[in-house]
Amino acid sequence: MSIVAIIGGGAAGMMAAYAAGQSGHQVHLFDGNEKLGKKIYITGKGRCNFTNAISLEEYFNGKLVTNPKFLYSALYTFSNDMVMDFMEQHGCLYKIERGDRVFPVSDHASDVTMALKRGMEEVGVSVHLNNKVKSILTKDGCVQGIQLDCGKTFACDAVVLATGGKSYPTTGSTGDGYRFATDLGIDVIPPRPALVPFVTKEGFVPLLQGLSLRNVTLSLYDGNKRVYSEFGEMLFTHFGISGPLVLTAASYVGKRLESSGSLRCEIDLKPALSDEQLDDRLLREISENGSKSFRNYMAKLLPGKMVDVFVDLTDISPDKKARDLTAADRESIRRWLRHFTFTITGLRGFKEAIVTQGGISVKEIDPSTMAVKKCSGLYACGEVLDVDAVTGGFNLQIAFSTGYLAGISIE
Ligand SMILES: Cc1cc2nc3c(=O)[nH]c(=O)nc-3n(C[C@H](O)[C@H](O)[C@H](O)COP(=O)(O)OP(=O)(O)OC[C@H]3O[C@@H](n4cnc5c(N)ncnc54)[C@H](O)[C@@H]3O)c2cc1C
């Protein structure tokens, strides 16, 4: 039996504590917050989408963004089905919604935290809240204990680092784990916000604030190279663009955006129509609305908020009669409908990022145990690692799987 200190009482830390306790260790969990699972409470808009029920093979088919292969052992050791069983056995009944997203039946994220607390109680984990950890103590490459902010030290045989990333820092995830790792000579990939909105350059974008577009295709270009293209739903904001389509795109192109400085964004507002169908439609509608002004005709074709911005971009006089629109005018309308273009200049910050990309390099970690190779007795799990996924319950599943694997691997 080892004495184990878990740093962090989020999804990964609590699951690691449970698994370590179940394996017969004496477990102490430390968190700087006044309560456990502070981030869990705000997940899934307070409903906590705690996993996704698609097959694990599908997880590896585009759902895991950074270092998917590293997660193979963890996900197969403690799968989504096992997370669902764990929740049910610990009093959190669940339901599966659109997109195979799994939620507590009550729609209360607190039920997920309750289940984790019950699990920890069952195996005798001691929880130390309001206890921020200052550093990890080691000697000759072996864990010796931890030092708390209050000055006290806690001696132990193993430490699990589950401090999360840097996103939504008000939940306690302030990136301390990166510092602990760096202090021990462990490589950390610079953290970057992910699942985060984009900032845009053009002045017309904020004018569209509040406009939500469904069934559009968003494509991103670095010079002439298309680096991302997906269909879905997005939203204009006072600083740029957001919404499901955009958040996922940010996770895939964040790194490239950082190196290129900017990307071109093109929205196809009518992706369901071929060029020919779109032209036919324009010709038909123009003849049906011949006496209308160009502006009033566009009001039939576009959401209200977009009309003036769009008309302005086409360089066609808003008062021009529809019947007087030339082939060149039609071409301009078609081009803007197909390629509503603006410039992405950056990502919003960690305060608005659902997850953090980057973190402890997976090269430093044994994927079959979550042990830190350089430091005997040290394990890391959850968002502090350089792993992340798209939305849909995958990030919490990663936290649970890596946490569980770390917990059962402690010697
Ligand atoms: C708004 C929002 C909504 C989300 N919705 C979903 C969703 O529906 N589904 C999904 O799968 N994912 C969702 N996520 C992502 C998911 O919440 C995280 O990926 C996951 O919670 C990470 O778990 P973790 O245990 O690794 O880290 P965290 O949950 O960040 O926990 C880390 C813990 O460590 C503690 N800590 C940090 N430093 C110290 C220190 N020095 N000493 C002591 N304690 C310390 C912190 O207080 C914190 O409690 C969402 C994220 C956000 C921000």
The ligand as a Gaussian input file, in Angstrom:
#p B3LYP/6-31G(d) Opt

LIG

0 1
 C      -17.544000      26.031000     -19.991000
 C      -17.016000      24.624000     -20.195000
 C      -17.876000      23.643000     -20.582000
 C      -17.392000      22.343000     -20.794000
 N      -18.291000      21.369000     -21.141000
 C      -17.844000      20.106000     -21.322000
 C      -18.754000      19.048000     -21.580000
 O      -19.978000      19.226000     -21.551000
 N      -18.232000      17.823000     -21.830000
 C      -16.891000      17.562000     -21.796000
 O      -16.488000      16.429000     -22.036000
 N      -16.016000      18.535000     -21.483000
 C      -16.451000      19.783000     -21.231000
 N      -15.555000      20.761000     -20.892000
 C      -14.113000      20.399000     -20.751000
 C      -13.907000      19.643000     -19.432000
 O      -14.609000      20.294000     -18.414000
 C      -12.433000      19.525000     -19.053000
 O      -11.698000      19.022000     -20.125000
 C      -12.246000      18.631000     -17.828000
 O      -13.046000      19.082000     -16.767000
 C      -10.794000      18.561000     -17.407000
 O      -10.720000      17.865000     -16.186000
 P       -9.397000      17.876000     -15.303000
 O       -9.754000      17.120000     -14.063000
 O       -8.241000      17.437000     -16.090000
 O       -9.134000      19.386000     -14.948000
 P      -10.022000      20.459000     -14.135000
 O      -11.439000      20.131000     -14.187000
 O       -9.566000      21.766000     -14.632000
 O       -9.571000      20.244000     -12.621000
 C       -8.325000      20.655000     -12.135000
 C       -8.427000      20.876000     -10.651000
 O       -7.116000      21.095000     -10.136000
 C       -7.175000      22.088000      -9.146000
 N       -5.849000      22.710000      -9.037000
 C       -5.164000      23.386000      -9.980000
 N       -3.982000      23.811000      -9.495000
 C       -3.925000      23.385000      -8.204000
 C       -2.966000      23.511000      -7.164000
 N       -1.810000      24.182000      -7.340000
 N       -3.238000      22.943000      -5.962000
 C       -4.398000      22.283000      -5.750000
 N       -5.359000      22.136000      -6.696000
 C       -5.112000      22.686000      -7.906000
 C       -8.231000      23.051000      -9.641000
 O       -8.790000      23.799000      -8.566000
 C       -9.242000      22.103000     -10.285000
 O      -10.264000      21.726000      -9.378000
 C      -16.012000      22.044000     -20.627000
 C      -15.157000      23.059000     -20.212000
 C      -15.635000      24.339000     -19.977000
 C      -14.690000      25.387000     -19.508000

